[in-house]
Each structure stands twice: as C-alpha cells, then as structure tokens.
C-alpha cells in the first residue's frame, strides 16, 4: 500500500470538485490543477464580464501571476518550495494570444537551467472562466 497524505489550504482557492489541493505520495507532491481564482472567493483576477456574465476579455498577465501565487501557497502548505518543482503542465485556452506572455512571465519565476520540465497545451475551456491552469509535480 502507498503511504499518502492529502493536503488542503485556505491560502489557495477552494477546489471546484471533490479533490485536495495536493497529495503526497512517497517522495512526490502532486498538485491538482490550480488556476488564478483568489483564495477568498472574490472575482477572478483579470477577467472582464459583460452584463450577462459572459467573459468578454481577460488579462493573461494578471492571471499568470495569480496562478503562480496560488501554486506557491499550496507548495508552502505542504512544506515545499519552488525549487522542489520537477514538472509543470500548462493549460492555456488561447495559445496564439497568450503563449508569449506566459512564457515571459514563466521566465520571471524559473530559468532553463534551474526550472522544472514543462509541457504547454491548448484546451477549449477550463471548468471556471479562467484562461490558464497549472498541473504541478514536486519532489518533496
């Protein structure tokens, strides 16, 4: 049997389903998908809605920084740090529009010689009106 621990924190946005923020399995810390929603349940950073509640625009730069803050909050709650990240999967809803901005901001947090492995994919949509989500694995 695998020894595991589920990890949840009030410092990151509540999951939108029945899952923890992260789970420690052996020496790995596996984070659930994390987006830019605020921990306090307030408005999603950088999203502009019309009167009907439909998204009409978003600021990917604001969302990127919010995602990294949320990932850091989960890592912190698990006793891990940025340097412990070994793999990140990036989900963007519009690669042609957002990849260059994301890549630049990613470079503010990591460099090619000390950062985790990374995969970036475009998807049609995410479960909430966000433009980015990260799936991370750390060794901690």
MDTraj code that builds the backbone (N, CA, C; nanometers):
import mdtraj as md
import numpy as np

residues = "UNK UNK UNK UNK UNK UNK UNK UNK UNK UNK UNK UNK UNK UNK UNK UNK UNK UNK UNK UNK UNK UNK UNK UNK UNK UNK UNK UNK UNK UNK UNK UNK UNK UNK UNK UNK UNK UNK UNK UNK UNK UNK UNK UNK UNK UNK UNK UNK UNK UNK UNK UNK UNK UNK UNK UNK UNK UNK UNK UNK UNK UNK UNK UNK UNK UNK UNK UNK UNK UNK UNK UNK UNK UNK UNK UNK UNK UNK UNK UNK UNK UNK UNK UNK UNK UNK UNK UNK UNK UNK UNK UNK UNK UNK UNK UNK UNK UNK UNK UNK UNK UNK UNK UNK UNK UNK UNK UNK UNK UNK UNK UNK UNK UNK UNK UNK UNK UNK UNK UNK UNK UNK UNK UNK UNK UNK UNK UNK UNK UNK UNK UNK UNK UNK UNK UNK UNK UNK UNK UNK".split()
xyz = np.array([
    [0.0840, -0.1189, 0.0000],
    [0.0000, 0.0000, 0.0000],
    [0.0882, 0.1249, 0.0000],
    [0.0479, 0.2263, -0.0768],
    [0.1220, 0.3517, -0.0843],
    [0.0808, 0.4406, 0.0315],
    [0.1807, 0.4936, 0.1034],
    [0.1559, 0.5892, 0.2098],
    [0.1293, 0.7247, 0.1455],
    [0.0150, 0.7867, 0.1743],
    [-0.0134, 0.9165, 0.1138],
    [-0.0798, 1.0109, 0.2131],
    [-0.0689, 1.1390, 0.1823],
    [-0.1300, 1.2435, 0.2630],
    [-0.1965, 1.3434, 0.1703],
    [-0.3223, 1.3741, 0.1955],
    [-0.3903, 1.4801, 0.1221],
    [-0.3593, 1.6128, 0.1881],
    [-0.3470, 1.7174, 0.1055],
    [-0.3109, 1.8499, 0.1544],
    [-0.4130, 1.9503, 0.1021],
    [-0.4660, 2.0298, 0.1927],
    [-0.5566, 2.1387, 0.1568],
    [-0.5168, 2.2611, 0.2365],
    [-0.5440, 2.3788, 0.1808],
    [-0.5089, 2.5032, 0.2482],
    [-0.6122, 2.6111, 0.2188],
    [-0.6349, 2.6988, 0.3139],
    [-0.7224, 2.8136, 0.2941],
    [-0.6511, 2.9250, 0.2186],
    [-0.5207, 2.9100, 0.1963],
    [-0.4406, 3.0123, 0.1293],
    [-0.4479, 3.0043, -0.0228],
    [-0.5146, 2.9028, -0.0737],
    [-0.5341, 2.8857, -0.2185],
    [-0.6840, 2.8729, -0.2442],
    [-0.7285, 2.8957, -0.3678],
    [-0.8717, 2.8839, -0.3961],
    [-0.9215, 2.7420, -0.3712],
    [-1.0426, 2.7322, -0.3227],
    [-1.1018, 2.6008, -0.2971],
    [-1.1134, 2.5235, -0.4281],
    [-1.0850, 2.3941, -0.4257],
    [-1.1054, 2.3130, -0.5464],
    [-1.2516, 2.3200, -0.5909],
    [-1.2752, 2.3060, -0.7210],
    [-1.4118, 2.3119, -0.7729],
    [-1.4770, 2.1736, -0.7771],
    [-1.4137, 2.0766, -0.7151],
    [-1.4672, 1.9415, -0.7099],
    [-1.4200, 1.8708, -0.5844],
    [-1.4454, 1.7430, -0.5788],
    [-1.4104, 1.6623, -0.4621],
    [-1.2673, 1.6100, -0.4746],
    [-1.1704, 1.6979, -0.4510],
    [-1.0296, 1.6602, -0.4566],
    [-0.9498, 1.7573, -0.3705],
    [-0.8314, 1.7142, -0.3247],
    [-0.7480, 1.8020, -0.2419],
    [-0.6636, 1.8950, -0.3292],
    [-0.6022, 1.9940, -0.2668],
    [-0.5078, 2.0793, -0.3394],
    [-0.3872, 1.9978, -0.3864],
    [-0.3468, 1.9037, -0.3034],
    [-0.2299, 1.8216, -0.3379],
    [-0.2356, 1.6913, -0.2610],
    [-0.1513, 1.6008, -0.3042],
    [-0.1369, 1.4730, -0.2342],
    [0.0105, 1.4348, -0.2381],
    [0.0599, 1.3978, -0.1212],
    [0.1971, 1.3495, -0.1122],
    [0.1931, 1.1977, -0.1238],
    [0.2710, 1.1449, -0.2183],
    [0.2817, 1.0007, -0.2382],
    [0.4306, 0.9698, -0.2415],
    [0.4782, 0.9046, -0.1376],
    [0.6210, 0.8785, -0.1286],
    [0.6964, 1.0100, -0.1253],
    [0.7893, 1.0273, -0.2187],
    [0.8695, 1.1498, -0.2237],
    [0.8154, 1.2518, -0.3226],
    [0.6974, 1.2235, -0.3779],
    [0.6377, 1.3168, -0.4731],
    [0.5224, 1.3935, -0.4100],
    [0.5098, 1.5187, -0.4483],
    [0.3970, 1.6022, -0.4117],
    [0.3260, 1.6341, -0.5427],
    [0.2043, 1.5849, -0.5574],
    [0.1293, 1.6012, -0.6808],
    [0.0177, 1.7011, -0.6545],
    [0.0239, 1.8151, -0.7242],
    [-0.0759, 1.9194, -0.7072],
    [-0.1896, 1.8987, -0.8059],
    [-0.3115, 1.9229, -0.7602],
    [-0.4254, 1.9258, -0.8504],
    [-0.4119, 2.0483, -0.9388],
    [-0.4893, 2.0547, -1.0454],
    [-0.4857, 2.1718, -1.1317],
    [-0.5176, 2.2977, -1.0531],
    [-0.4373, 2.4017, -1.0741],
    [-0.4529, 2.5271, -0.9997],
    [-0.4637, 2.6423, -1.0988],
    [-0.5669, 2.7222, -1.0803],
    [-0.5895, 2.8386, -1.1648],
    [-0.5693, 2.9683, -1.0879],
    [-0.6111, 3.0793, -1.1474],
    [-0.5873, 3.2105, -1.0880],
    [-0.6961, 3.2601, -0.9926],
    [-0.7984, 3.1790, -0.9666],
    [-0.9037, 3.2271, -0.8770],
    [-0.8448, 3.2645, -0.7415],
    [-0.8969, 3.3679, -0.6752],
    [-0.8432, 3.4077, -0.5452],
    [-0.8899, 3.3153, -0.4330],
    [-0.8083, 3.3035, -0.3308],
    [-0.8414, 3.2165, -0.2174],
    [-0.9659, 3.2641, -0.1433],
    [-0.9899, 3.3946, -0.1451],
    [-1.1041, 3.4483, -0.0697],
    [-1.2366, 3.4358, -0.1439],
    [-1.2355, 3.3764, -0.2629],
    [-1.3583, 3.3578, -0.3391],
    [-1.4038, 3.4815, -0.4138],
    [-1.3219, 3.5852, -0.4155],
    [-1.3554, 3.7091, -0.4859],
    [-1.3497, 3.6916, -0.6360],
    [-1.3623, 3.8034, -0.7077],
    [-1.3606, 3.7981, -0.8539],
    [-1.2299, 3.7394, -0.9088],
    [-1.2400, 3.6721, -1.0206],
    [-1.1220, 3.6152, -1.0860],
    [-1.0370, 3.7303, -1.1388],
    [-0.9090, 3.7323, -1.1027],
    [-0.8231, 3.8421, -1.1483],
    [-0.8153, 3.8510, -1.3000],
    [-0.8272, 3.9730, -1.3503],
    [-0.8064, 3.9980, -1.4917],
    [-0.9194, 3.9604, -1.5841],
    [-1.0353, 3.9182, -1.5313],
    [-1.1459, 3.8777, -1.6177],
    [-1.2480, 3.9910, -1.6250],
    [-1.2929, 4.0198, -1.7472],
    [-1.3957, 4.1216, -1.7697],
    [-1.5210, 4.0503, -1.8202],
    [-1.6317, 4.0718, -1.7492],
    [-1.7588, 4.0098, -1.7854],
    [-1.8534, 4.1147, -1.8446],
    [-1.9435, 4.0710, -1.9319],
    [-2.0487, 4.1617, -1.9781],
    [-2.1645, 4.1566, -1.8793],
    [-2.2713, 4.2271, -1.9083],
    [-2.3858, 4.2346, -1.8162],
    [-2.4540, 4.1003, -1.7956],
    [-2.4369, 4.0094, -1.8902],
    [-2.4979, 3.8765, -1.8800],
    [-2.4081, 3.7756, -1.8092],
    [-2.2865, 3.8182, -1.7688],
    [-2.1941, 3.7284, -1.7004],
    [-2.1036, 3.6490, -1.7927],
    [-2.1044, 3.6797, -1.9210],
    [-2.0143, 3.6121, -2.0150],
    [-1.8801, 3.6844, -2.0184],
    [-1.7734, 3.6081, -2.0333],
    [-1.6398, 3.6667, -2.0411],
    [-1.6268, 3.7394, -2.1741],
    [-1.5853, 3.8672, -2.1676],
    [-1.5621, 3.9418, -2.2913],
    [-1.4132, 3.9710, -2.3120],
    [-1.3343, 3.9598, -2.2046],
    [-1.1906, 3.9800, -2.2171],
    [-1.1234, 3.9307, -2.0891],
    [-0.9921, 3.9126, -2.0962],
    [-0.9144, 3.8760, -1.9780],
    [-0.7721, 3.9247, -1.9963],
    [-0.7039, 3.9401, -1.8851],
    [-0.5645, 3.9834, -1.8835],
    [-0.4798, 3.8630, -1.8438],
    [-0.4146, 3.7998, -1.9406],
    [-0.3374, 3.6782, -1.9134],
    [-0.2213, 3.7065, -1.8193],
    [-0.1633, 3.8242, -1.8256],
    [-0.0510, 3.8562, -1.7363],
    [-0.0960, 3.8536, -1.5903],
    [-0.2079, 3.9142, -1.5610],
    [-0.2618, 3.9147, -1.4246],
    [-0.2938, 3.7714, -1.3818],
    [-0.3541, 3.6941, -1.4714],
    [-0.3884, 3.5563, -1.4373],
    [-0.2636, 3.4703, -1.4140],
    [-0.1589, 3.4922, -1.4928],
    [-0.0349, 3.4150, -1.4743],
    [0.0231, 3.4383, -1.3347],
    [0.0351, 3.5639, -1.2955],
    [0.0909, 3.5928, -1.1629],
    [0.0029, 3.5343, -1.0527],
    [-0.1294, 3.5404, -1.0697],
    [-0.2203, 3.4838, -0.9698],
    [-0.2040, 3.3321, -0.9600],
    [-0.1863, 3.2653, -1.0740],
    [-0.1656, 3.1198, -1.0731],
    [-0.0376, 3.0851, -0.9959],
    [0.0697, 3.1577, -1.0234],
    [0.1949, 3.1287, -0.9540],
    [0.1829, 3.1544, -0.8036],
    [0.1084, 3.2565, -0.7643],
    [0.0848, 3.2810, -0.6214],
    [0.0094, 3.1636, -0.5589],
    [-0.0916, 3.1125, -0.6310],
    [-0.1702, 3.0001, -0.5785],
    [-0.0878, 2.8719, -0.5693],
    [-0.0056, 2.8460, -0.6704],
    [0.0824, 2.7283, -0.6651],
    [0.1760, 2.7406, -0.5452],
    [0.2321, 2.8592, -0.5269],
    [0.3227, 2.8810, -0.4150],
    [0.2523, 2.8580, -0.2811],
    [0.1266, 2.8994, -0.2700],
    [0.0506, 2.8791, -0.1467],
    [0.0331, 2.7304, -0.1160],
    [0.0053, 2.6511, -0.2187],
    [-0.0105, 2.5067, -0.1981],
    [0.1240, 2.4433, -0.1630],
    [0.2290, 2.4814, -0.2340],
    [0.3622, 2.4290, -0.2011],
    [0.3970, 2.4617, -0.0557],
    [0.3752, 2.5871, -0.0166],
    [0.4025, 2.6303, 0.1208],
    [0.3284, 2.5444, 0.2226],
    [0.2009, 2.5215, 0.1961],
    [0.1193, 2.4452, 0.2917],
    [0.1683, 2.3011, 0.3054],
    [0.2382, 2.2532, 0.2028],
    [0.2903, 2.1162, 0.2050],
    [0.4365, 2.1109, 0.2501],
    [0.4924, 2.2282, 0.2857],
    [0.6323, 2.2326, 0.3280],
    [0.7293, 2.2227, 0.2123],
    [0.6847, 2.2573, 0.0920],
    [0.7701, 2.2510, -0.0271],
    [0.8009, 2.3928, -0.0763],
    [0.8921, 2.4016, -0.1734],
    [0.9348, 2.5301, -0.2281],
    [0.9406, 2.5217, -0.3800],
    [0.9577, 2.6407, -0.4434],
    [0.9694, 2.6465, -0.5892],
    [1.0727, 2.5490, -0.6422],
    [1.1875, 2.5446, -0.5773],
    [1.2978, 2.4612, -0.6279],
    [1.2634, 2.3130, -0.6262],
    [1.1565, 2.2743, -0.5540],
    [1.1144, 2.1345, -0.5487],
    [1.0301, 2.0924, -0.6688],
    [0.9823, 2.1891, -0.7467],
    [0.9012, 2.1552, -0.8640],
    [0.9867, 2.0831, -0.9680],
    [0.9359, 1.9711, -1.0189],
    [1.0092, 1.8944, -1.1201],
    [0.9361, 1.8875, -1.2536],
    [0.8039, 1.9135, -1.2530],
    [0.7283, 1.9060, -1.3776],
    [0.6050, 1.9942, -1.3675],
    [0.5781, 2.0697, -1.4738],
    [0.4591, 2.1545, -1.4802],
    [0.3919, 2.1322, -1.6150],
    [0.2617, 2.1081, -1.6115],
    [0.1814, 2.1072, -1.7330],
    [0.0982, 2.2350, -1.7311],
    [0.1069, 2.3108, -1.8387],
    [0.0379, 2.4386, -1.8516],
    [-0.0796, 2.4198, -1.9469],
    [-0.1972, 2.4606, -1.9021],
    [-0.3160, 2.4569, -1.9862],
    [-0.3549, 2.6010, -2.0176],
    [-0.3498, 2.6370, -2.1460],
    [-0.3908, 2.7699, -2.1917],
    [-0.5115, 2.7537, -2.2827],
    [-0.6057, 2.8472, -2.2745],
    [-0.7233, 2.8403, -2.3613],
    [-0.7017, 2.9097, -2.4952],
    [-0.5903, 2.9838, -2.5090],
    [-0.5633, 3.0520, -2.6363],
    [-0.4120, 3.0687, -2.6538],
    [-0.3465, 2.9653, -2.7038],
    [-0.2007, 2.9694, -2.7202],
    [-0.1556, 3.0823, -2.8129],
    [-0.2183, 3.1028, -2.9291],
    [-0.1695, 3.2112, -3.0151],
    [-0.1704, 3.3475, -2.9446],
    [-0.2709, 3.3726, -2.8650],
    [-0.2826, 3.5010, -2.7949],
    [-0.1908, 3.5085, -2.6731],
    [-0.1777, 3.3983, -2.5970],
    [-0.1229, 3.4064, -2.4620],
    [0.0138, 3.3434, -2.4394],
    [0.0615, 3.2596, -2.5326],
    [0.1843, 3.1852, -2.5050],
    [0.3052, 3.2752, -2.4808],
    [0.3263, 3.3740, -2.5642],
    [0.4441, 3.4599, -2.5480],
    [0.4427, 3.5322, -2.4130],
    [0.3265, 3.5813, -2.3738],
    [0.3153, 3.6491, -2.2437],
    [0.3409, 3.5502, -2.1311],
    [0.2775, 3.4325, -2.1384],
    [0.3003, 3.3317, -2.0349],
    [0.4476, 3.2952, -2.0278],
    [0.5091, 3.2713, -2.1411],
    [0.6487, 3.2291, -2.1445],
    [0.7399, 3.3343, -2.0804],
    [0.7122, 3.4621, -2.1075],
    [0.7903, 3.5707, -2.0470],
    [0.7740, 3.5719, -1.8951],
    [0.6500, 3.5588, -1.8482],
    [0.6248, 3.5606, -1.7040],
    [0.6830, 3.4356, -1.6387],
    [0.6721, 3.3220, -1.7046],
    [0.7319, 3.1980, -1.6533],
    [0.8809, 3.2191, -1.6283],
    [0.9462, 3.2916, -1.7198],
    [1.0885, 3.3207, -1.7061],
    [1.1217, 3.4086, -1.5869],
    [1.0235, 3.4787, -1.5327],
    [1.0449, 3.5568, -1.4101],
    [1.0527, 3.4657, -1.2881],
    [0.9956, 3.3474, -1.2981],
    [0.9916, 3.2531, -1.1862],
    [1.0951, 3.1417, -1.2003],
    [1.1286, 3.1055, -1.3236],
    [1.2196, 2.9944, -1.3494],
    [1.3156, 3.0306, -1.4621],
    [1.4307, 2.9627, -1.4638],
    [1.5210, 2.9737, -1.5781],
    [1.5392, 2.8344, -1.6369],
    [1.5890, 2.8278, -1.7588],
    [1.6041, 2.6994, -1.8273],
    [1.6976, 2.6046, -1.7532],
    [1.7955, 2.6584, -1.6814],
    [1.8923, 2.5703, -1.6151],
    [1.8538, 2.5331, -1.4725],
    [1.7485, 2.5946, -1.4151],
    [1.7092, 2.5533, -1.2802],
    [1.5593, 2.5310, -1.2666],
    [1.4873, 2.5349, -1.3774],
    [1.3427, 2.5182, -1.3710],
    [1.2996, 2.3739, -1.3908],
    [1.1734, 2.3494, -1.3647],
    [1.1188, 2.2146, -1.3857],
    [1.0976, 2.1863, -1.5340],
    [1.0733, 2.0615, -1.5662],
    [1.0302, 2.0261, -1.7013],
    [0.8930, 2.0905, -1.7223],
    [0.8559, 2.1107, -1.8483],
    [0.7286, 2.1788, -1.8733],
    [0.6681, 2.1324, -2.0045],
    [0.5362, 2.1192, -2.0035],
    [0.4577, 2.0923, -2.1228],
    [0.3467, 2.1967, -2.1267],
    [0.3227, 2.2544, -2.2435],
    [0.2154, 2.3527, -2.2580],
    [0.1191, 2.3036, -2.3645],
    [-0.0101, 2.3022, -2.3301],
    [-0.1124, 2.2571, -2.4243],
    [-0.2260, 2.3586, -2.4293],
    [-0.2912, 2.3625, -2.5444],
    [-0.4102, 2.4460, -2.5579],
    [-0.5328, 2.3579, -2.5404],
    [-0.6291, 2.4098, -2.4653],
    [-0.7548, 2.3387, -2.4437],
    [-0.8701, 2.4333, -2.4771],
    [-0.9869, 2.3785, -2.5012],
    [-1.1026, 2.4601, -2.5374],
    [-1.1510, 2.5486, -2.4238],
    [-1.1533, 2.4930, -2.3038],
    [-1.2003, 2.5695, -2.1886],
    [-1.1620, 2.4987, -2.0609],
    [-1.1745, 2.5723, -1.9516],
    [-1.1496, 2.5191, -1.8178],
    [-1.2804, 2.5248, -1.7402],
    [-1.2891, 2.4570, -1.6239],
    [-1.4168, 2.4474, -1.5530],
    [-1.4718, 2.5802, -1.5001],
    [-1.3861, 2.6792, -1.4837],
    [-1.4310, 2.8116, -1.4429],
    [-1.3837, 2.9101, -1.5499],
    [-1.4307, 3.0329, -1.5526],
    [-1.3935, 3.1255, -1.6597],
    [-1.2520, 3.1821, -1.6445],
    [-1.1550, 3.0936, -1.6579],
    [-1.0136, 3.1296, -1.6482],
    [-0.9448, 3.0923, -1.7786],
    [-0.8268, 3.1518, -1.8023],
    [-0.7547, 3.1283, -1.9273],
    [-0.6324, 3.0413, -1.9089],
    [-0.5993, 3.0070, -1.7828],
    [-0.4784, 2.9299, -1.7548],
    [-0.4987, 2.8431, -1.6308],
    [-0.4367, 2.7259, -1.6354],
    [-0.4325, 2.6369, -1.5187],
    [-0.2998, 2.5627, -1.5242],
    [-0.2407, 2.5387, -1.4067],
    [-0.1155, 2.4628, -1.3975],
    [-0.1384, 2.3334, -1.3227],
    [-0.0731, 2.2279, -1.3675],
    [-0.0702, 2.0983, -1.3010],
    [0.0753, 2.0723, -1.2683],
    [0.1093, 2.0610, -1.1403],
    [0.2483, 2.0558, -1.0982],
    [0.2809, 1.9301, -1.0198],
    [0.4056, 1.8882, -1.0316],
    [0.4589, 1.7784, -0.9518],
    [0.5900, 1.8273, -0.8915],
    [0.6046, 1.8028, -0.7612],
    [0.7260, 1.8424, -0.6902],
    [0.7872, 1.7196, -0.6235],
    [0.9138, 1.7283, -0.5976],
    [0.9832, 1.6259, -0.5209],
    [1.0081, 1.6843, -0.3833],
    [0.9318, 1.6365, -0.2876],
    [0.9413, 1.6966, -0.1535],
    [0.9139, 1.5947, -0.0446],
])
top = md.Topology()
chain = top.add_chain()
for i, resn in enumerate(residues, 1):
    res = top.add_residue(resn, chain, resSeq=i)
    for name in ("N", "CA", "C"):
        top.add_atom(name, md.element.get_by_symbol(name[0]), res)
traj = md.Trajectory(xyz[None], top)
